[in-house]
Amino acid sequence: MISFIVRRLLQMVLTAWLVSIITFALFWSSPVRPAREICNYNCNTARFAEINRTYGFDKPLIVQYGTYMSGLVNPHGRQLGSEGSKEQCDWPCFDRSIHTGIQVWGSITDAFWPTFWLAAGGAVLWVTSGVLLGVTAALRRGQWVDKAAVGLALIGASLPTLVIGNLLYLTFVVKLQLLPNPDAANFELSAAGPGAWLKSYLLPWITLAMVYAALYTRMTRAHMIDVMNEDFIVTARAKGLSERRVVYRHGLRAVLAPIITVFGLDLGNLLGGAIITEQIFSIYGMGRLTIDAVLGIDLPTIMAVVLVVTVFVVLANAIVDIAYAFIDPRVRPS
């Protein structure tokens, strides 16, 4: 097991490194020139050369890549700027923003926590509701409960996030005024207070849950129907085990593997930024940061976001692979 975990972690590091090479190559193959963006097209040749020298844009590409990566692998970070105007960039150093001049890692950390709480709360809701609805529908196959659960799943799958989020916002915030404007989501829990903080995330969590729970309901129902007809379920019932124990101890455990696979990918992608949901509810997270960076052609921020998202996705895949070994002994590595 230990060797398997080490191999998966090494694969994760290798994947992130390859993505950094590809992203850096795309960074410099684009027609955008960072020095020109910093100057806002209003600088002379001398100023242009000074910016290239200060930011290191005048050095060979391989040297620039090595300098950039040194800030990510060196625990002491690296120095930014040229002689006479240097500043310390602590690890992990993703350089500084072209437009604001602020170190990118500070922007990443500020945007990460709103997205983290958005993804975590939404994930708990959609997994819990999706799995419970799927199990209930499978055990009541053909009855009104089954049809209602499938109908809810179809509604959630048919309506995009943009529609669900705006409907919830207009209904509960604008018209009924039952919930406040979700501004507190951009503040820390200690600063906003538990009540305001939870209210600010409630509608975004429900929006994500309605969209994602549809897939989990249908997937759980389909797999549960197949599993409940397997021989080991018949044997468990023949031994006199209670129906609750048969369903949740034996049946549901066999269904968890595909659910965890999809869950790991969904959660990893959401931690990279739930762009539409954050836009609807004015949450300044990773999604909003990505949009602002793309629209502003802030290449260092774009590259940092891509690398951070890559780490989340490959880490989620590694955790899923490791979780398989504990859920299903048949896939346990030797």
N, C-alpha and C positions, 0 to 999 in steps of 0.2 A: 504493500500500500504506500509506504513512504517513497519508494522509487517511482511509483506511478505519479504521485503528487509532484515530485521534483521534476519529472519529465514534462508534465503539463505546465508547470511554472516556467520551465525553460522554453517551451514552445510559445508561451505567452510573450516572453521577453523577445524572442526572435521575431514573432509577428509584429510586435510594436516597433521593433527596429526597422523591419522592412517597410512598414507603413511610413515611418519617418523619412526614409530615403525617397520613397515615391512622392510624398507630400512636398519635401524640400525641392525635388526636381520640378514638380508642377509649379511650385512657388516661383521659381526662376524662369520657367519656360513661358509664363504668362506675359502678355505685352505690357503689363503694369510695371513701372519702375518705382521702387519705394522712395528713392531720393526725390523723384518728381512729385510724388504724392505729399511728401513732407513739405516741399517748397510751395505746394498749391499752384504750381505752374507760374509762379511769379518770382523766380530767382535767376540770377545771372550764372555764368559759367563758374565763377570762383566759388559762389555759394553752393552750387551743385557739387563741385569737387570736394568742398569741405564736408558736406553731409555724407558723401560716399566714404570719405576717410574716417569720419567720426563713427559711423555705423559699421564700417568694415566692408561696405559693398564693393570696394575697389579691389578686394583680394580675390584670388582664384576660388572657384566654387567649392572645391574639395576642402579648402582651408576654412571657408565660411561654414560649411557643414560640420567640420570638426569642432570649430569654435562654438557653434550652436549646441551640439550634442554634449560638449564639455560641461555646459551649465546644467544638463539633465543627469549626468552620471557622476559628476564631482559633488560630494556632499557639502563642499564649501562654496558652490556656485561659481560665478565668474565675474569679471569686471566688464562693465559696459562703458562705451565711449572711447575717446582717444586720450592721448597724454594731455594732462591739464584739466580734463573734464570727465574724469572717471567716476563711476558710482558702483557700489557693490550690489550685485544681484544674487540674492540667496537662492539655494537649491529649493525646489526645481526652477531653474531660470529659463523662461520662455521668451527672453528678450523683452523689449518694450514696444508699446503700441505706436504705430506710425503717426496717428492723429493726436492722441492725448499725451504721448511721451511717458505714460505710466507703465510700470512693469506689468506684463500681461498676467502673470500668476496672481496678482492681486485682484484683477478683474475676474479671473476664473474662480477664485475662492469665494468672492462676493456673490457670483451668480450660481455657484454650485449648490449652496444650501437650500435656497428656494426650490430648485429643481429636485433635490434629494427628497425633501419633505413631500413635494407634489407626487413624485414617483412612488415613494414608500407608502404613503397613505392610500393612493389609488390602487397600488398592487394588493394591499391587504383586502380592500373592498372587492376588487374584481375576482381575485382568487377564491375568497371565501364564498361570495355569492354565486360565482360561476360553478364551482365544484358542488356546492350544496344543491343548486338547481339541477345540475346534471345528474347527480346521484338520485335525487328525488324523482326526476323524470324517468330515469331508467327503471327504478323500482315500481313506478306506477305507469308502466308503458301502456299506451292506448287510452288511459283515463284522462279526465279533464286537466289534472295537474300536469301531466306530460304535455298536453297540447298547449296549455298556458305557458309553460316554461319554454317550449320551442318557439311559441309566438313571440315572447319577450326577447328571445335570442335573435330572432329574425329582425325585429324592430331595431335592436341595438346594432346589428350588423349592417342594416340598411341605411341608418342615419349617420352621416359623418360627424366627426368631432365638432366641426364648425357650426353645424345646425344645433346639435344637442347643447353645446356650451352657450350659444347665444340665446336659445330658448330658456334655459335655466337662469341665465343672467337677467334677461328681460322680465321673467316671471317673478323670481324671488327677490331680486335686488331693486329693479326699476319700478315694477307695478305694485307688487304686494308689500315691498319694503320689509320683508321678514328677515333679511340678512343685510349686513352693511356692505359697502363697496370693498372688495378684497384687497385693500391697500396694505393691511397688516402682514400679508404674506411676504412682503419685501423687508420686513423687520425681523430681528431676532425674537425668539420666544420670550426671553426675559424683558425685552423692551416693549413688545406689543401686549403682553399679558396672555395667559392661557385661553381665556374666553374669546377675545378678539382674534387671536391667532388661529384657533380651531375654526371659527366662523369663516375666516378668510379662505381657508383651504377646503371647506366643506363642498362647495359647488364644483371646484376643479376636480376634487376626488370623485364625486358622483359622475361627472362628465367622463372621466377616464374609465370608471368602473362600468358604465353603461355600454361603452364602446368595446372594451376588452373582454368583459364577462360573457358577451355573446359567443365568442370563440370557445371559451373554456366550458360553457354550458353544453354546447353541441359536441365538443370533443369528449368531455367526461361522460355524457349520455351514451355516445356511440361505443366507447371502449367499455363502459360499465355493462352494457347489454351483452357484449361478447364475453366478458370475463365471468359474468354470473352464470353462464352456461358451460363453463370449463369443468373438467373432472375434479380438480382440487376443491372447487366450491361444493360440488355434490358430496365429496368425501367429508368435508368439514361439517356439512349439515348432517350427514349420516353418523358422525361422532357425537351428535347431540349438542353442538355449540349453538348458542343463541343467535338469532338472526342479526342482531346488531353487531355481534362479534364477527360473524361471517362476512357481513357487508363491509365494515370499516377496518377490520383487522386483516382480512384476507383479500376481499374484492378490491377495495379502494387502494390498497397498497400496490396491487398489480397495475392499477391505472395511473399511478403517480408518475411513472417514468416519462411518458410523452408529455404530460402536463408540465413537469419540471423543465423539460427541454424548451418548450415554447415560452414558459415563464422567464427563464434565464435570458433568452434573447429579447423578450419584450422589456424586461426591467433594464437590461443593459442599454437598449436603444433609448428608453425614456430618460435614463440618467444622462444621456448625451443631449437631452433637450426636448421637451414636449412643446414644440414650437407653436402649434395652433392654440393649444390650451393656455399657454402662457400669454399669448397675444390677446386672447379673448378677455382674460381676467387681469390683465396688466401686471403679470408677475414677471419681474426681471430676473430670469434664470438663464440657463445655458442656451435655451432656444432663442430668447431675445438677444442675448449676446452674440450668437451666431448670425442672426439677421442683421444686426447693426454692423458687424464686422464685414459681412459680404457686401452690404449696400455702401459701406464706406471704403471698400477695398483695403481693409486693414489686414494685410497679409500675415504679419506675425501672430495676430489674434486668431485668424482663420486656421493657421497651422497648429497653434496650441490647442484649439478646440478639437480639431481632427485627431490629434494625438491622445487627448484626454478621452474622447469618445471611443477610440480604438482600445484603450486600456480597459474601459468599462465593459465593452463587448467581449473581448477575449477573456477577461477575468470572469465574467458571467458564464461563458462557455466552459472554462476550467472548473468552476464551482459545480456546474451541472454534471460534468463528467465524474467528478469526485463523489457527488451525491448519489449517482447511480449505484456505486459500490455498496452504499449503506441501505439503499432501498431494495435493490434486487440482487441477491447473492449470485445469480447466474452470470452477471456481468462484472463480478468482482475480479480485479486483476490478480494475477498470480504473483 
